[in-house]
Amino acid sequence: MSSGRISQHAGTRLAPDTPGADEAWRELHRAACAPYRAAGRFAWHFARGKLGRDPVFRGMLERGDLPARARVLDIGCGQGLLASLLAAIDVQARGRWPVGWPAAPAGTSYTGIELMQRDVVRAQAAVGHLPSGPRFVCADMCSAELPACDVVVILDVLHYVDHEAQEGVLTRVRDALLPHGRLLLRVGDAASRRGFAASQWVDRIVTMVRGHRVPPTFGRPLHEWTALLQKLGFVVNGVPMSRGTPFANVLLVADLP
Ligand SMILES: C[S@@+](CC[C@H](N)C(=O)[O-])C[C@H]1O[C@@H](n2cnc3c(N)ncnc32)[C@H](O)[C@@H]1O
């Protein structure tokens, strides 16, 4: 049932019933998870849990981190949850977008790069056919060609490669971004020992459950991530991104001037 508000001005009904933020998010969550039923029980439950509990997805919408019609490159995209969310936004933006949120990032185009073939297969099976036409590439981010784009999203991925390789990826990301492009990079703050250790443990368990080998990881304190991005020419804004979790995660919103 709708708990949405009616926008009124001088007694005139201006907008149809628009949902509140919680209701809109529930609808988006349902729509973004639905395609994963076709990709098997694991894919479906993983989508529901990750999109529901990880604050980063709703947070990006509430802050307006993603512009409309952007070419989005999602590095380490897993089973393509962001692609599914963006496709759901295309539908929801037509009249079911909360008035309190920034404009919907509708009309985006999406490319995901993922190392693990199994995840690419799940992504293709679930969302490969959607009208938004997401594209998935099975490749190593350290050597994959990065297409020209407006926004690069890297959520919890860079710690899988060593420091030199991290800088190499970020340099190529900077070069792939068009002027005024944006990088949304989520990292753990290695200076926060407990939070960082907690995220590493959960990461290991989830990696095993997803059927992958557990690799060594390479963290940095937050100030080092920030300094590296600044050295590459980004203007960086850090947003705490651990609400409701024991982790020390930060979303670095890094813009090219
Ligand atoms: C913790 S998961 C995050 C998935 C997704 N970004 C999300 O937030 O739902 C990290 C992903 O990065 C992928 N990955 C790790 N190393 C990679 C590499 N060298 N190139 C591309 N993807 C990589 C993993 O296979 C995994 O799917």
The ligand as a MOL file (V3000), in Angstrom:
LIG
                    3D

  0  0  0     0  0            999 V3000
M  V30 BEGIN CTAB
M  V30 COUNTS 27 29 0 0 0
M  V30 BEGIN ATOM
M  V30 1 C 33.9100 -8.1230 -2.6160 0
M  V30 2 S 33.4260 -8.4140 -4.2760 0 CHG=1
M  V30 3 C 32.5360 -6.9410 -4.6550 0
M  V30 4 C 31.5630 -7.1210 -5.7910 0
M  V30 5 C 30.8020 -5.8680 -6.1940 0
M  V30 6 N 31.7010 -4.7650 -6.4790 0
M  V30 7 C 29.8130 -5.4820 -5.1180 0
M  V30 8 O 30.0260 -4.5130 -4.3880 0
M  V30 9 O 28.7950 -6.1670 -5.0030 0 CHG=-1
M  V30 10 C 34.9600 -8.1530 -5.1900 0
M  V30 11 C 34.8670 -8.5600 -6.6210 0
M  V30 12 O 36.0630 -8.1570 -7.2850 0
M  V30 13 C 36.4350 -9.1900 -8.1810 0
M  V30 14 N 37.8670 -9.0760 -8.5070 0
M  V30 15 C 38.9210 -9.3780 -7.7000 0
M  V30 16 N 40.0830 -9.1700 -8.3380 0
M  V30 17 C 39.7720 -8.7440 -9.5850 0
M  V30 18 C 40.5400 -8.3730 -10.7220 0
M  V30 19 N 41.8910 -8.4320 -10.7000 0
M  V30 20 N 39.8980 -7.9740 -11.8470 0
M  V30 21 C 38.5460 -7.9280 -11.8790 0
M  V30 22 N 37.7510 -8.2660 -10.8260 0
M  V30 23 C 38.3600 -8.6670 -9.6870 0
M  V30 24 C 36.0840 -10.4400 -7.4060 0
M  V30 25 O 36.0260 -11.5870 -8.2320 0
M  V30 26 C 34.7540 -10.0540 -6.8020 0
M  V30 27 O 33.6810 -10.3460 -7.6470 0
M  V30 END ATOM
M  V30 BEGIN BOND
M  V30 1 1 1 2
M  V30 2 1 2 3
M  V30 3 1 2 10
M  V30 4 1 3 4
M  V30 5 1 4 5
M  V30 6 1 5 6
M  V30 7 1 5 7
M  V30 8 2 7 8
M  V30 9 1 7 9
M  V30 10 1 10 11
M  V30 11 1 11 12
M  V30 12 1 11 26
M  V30 13 1 12 13
M  V30 14 1 13 14
M  V30 15 1 13 24
M  V30 16 1 14 15
M  V30 17 1 14 23
M  V30 18 2 15 16
M  V30 19 1 16 17
M  V30 20 1 17 18
M  V30 21 2 17 23
M  V30 22 1 18 19
M  V30 23 2 18 20
M  V30 24 1 20 21
M  V30 25 2 21 22
M  V30 26 1 22 23
M  V30 27 1 24 25
M  V30 28 1 24 26
M  V30 29 1 26 27
M  V30 END BOND
M  V30 END CTAB
M  END
